[in-house]
Amino acid sequence: MSVNVSYCFHLPDPTFHQASERFTMNLITAIINIVTAPIAIIINILVITAIFSCSRLRTPSNLLIACLALSDVLVGLTVQPGYITYRLLENQHRSVPCFLMIVYGEAFYICFGVSFMTLSAVSYERFVAVRLRVRYNTFFPSSRVVKYMLGIWTLNILFAALQWAKINQAARGIHLILWCICLLATLVTQVGVLHIVRRNRLQLQVQLQAAENLLRQREAKLAKTISVIVGVYLMLNFPVLFVTFYHQILRLDLQTYNHYSWTETLALLNSCINPFICCWKRREIRQKVKDILKKITGLGS
C-alpha cells in the first residue's frame, strides 16, 4: 500500500477499494468508541471542574492533569466521533468525505501531541518535586504552568497547520519525532522519579522529622499516581505511534489497515481510562468529583 496525496490533500491514501477486508474490525472498533466517547467527555469534564472549582486543588501538578483532561475531552468530542463516522461510512459507502478525513486527522494529531507533551511536563514536574524540592516553586509556579499549557497547545496546532504547507511530509515527520522524544524523555524521567522515591522511602525509616517525612510521603504518593497514568498511557499509545511512523514516515507497507483501526482505538481508550485512574489514585480529586455529582443529582441536599 502506497502513501500518496491523491485522494485528500496531504492525507495518506485510505485505499477504500479494500474496505471490505476491514468491515468487521471497523464495526467492532466503532462500537467500542461509541461506548467510551461519552464516558470520556463526562468524567474528564468532572475532573477539570473539580480542579478549577477548588483553590486547594489548583496545584501545578493538578493544572497539568487538567490540561491532559481537556485534551481527553476534545478527543471524546472530535476525534472519537470522527473515527466512528469514518469507519461506518467506510463500511457502508466505501468512501469518506475529504472534510471528515481532515477533521479527524487534524484533531488526532493536535490532541495526541498535546497529551504526549503534557505527560512529559507532568513527569518532569514530579521529578523536580522529589529531586529539587527547594527550587520547585521557581520552576513550577502556577502562572508559569498555565504558560506551559498554552505553549503546548500552540505548538501542536502549529505543527498540524504546517501539514497544509508544501512541507507537509517534513512537518508530519517532525511532529512524530517530537512525540518520540517526549516518549523517551517521559520514560527517563519516570525512572529517575521512581529511583528517588525508593531512596527517600529508605531514608524515611531513619529520620525523625515528622513534617519533612509527611511532605516526602505526599510527594512520593503523587509521583506513583503519575507513574501509573504515564505507564498506562505509554502502553496504549505506543502501538499507534509505531504504526504511524512505520507507514507514513518510513513509507513501508502494511499488510492490512486493520493495524490502524486497533492501534487508534487503543489510543482513544486512554481518554476514558485516564480520569478513572486520576480519581482512583487522587483522593482529593475523587472526593470533589463526588461532591459535584451529589450537587448535580440533588443527593447532597
Secondary structure, 3 states (H helix, E strand, C coil): CCCCCCCCCCCCCCCHHHHHHHHHHHHHHHHHHHHHHHHHHHHHHHHHHHHHCCHHHCCHHHHHHHHHHHHHHHHHHHHHHHHHHHHHHHHHHCCCCHHHHHHHHHHHHHHHHHHHHHHHHHHHHHHHHHHCHHHHHHHCCHHHHHHHHHHHHHHHHHHHHHCCCCCHHHHHHHHHHHHHHHHHHHHHHHHHHHHHHHHHHHHHCCCCCHHHHHHHHHHHHHHHHHHHHHHHHHHHHHHHHHHHHHHHHCCCCCCCCHHHHHHHHHHHHHHHHHHHHHHHHCHHHHHHHHHHHHHHHCCCC
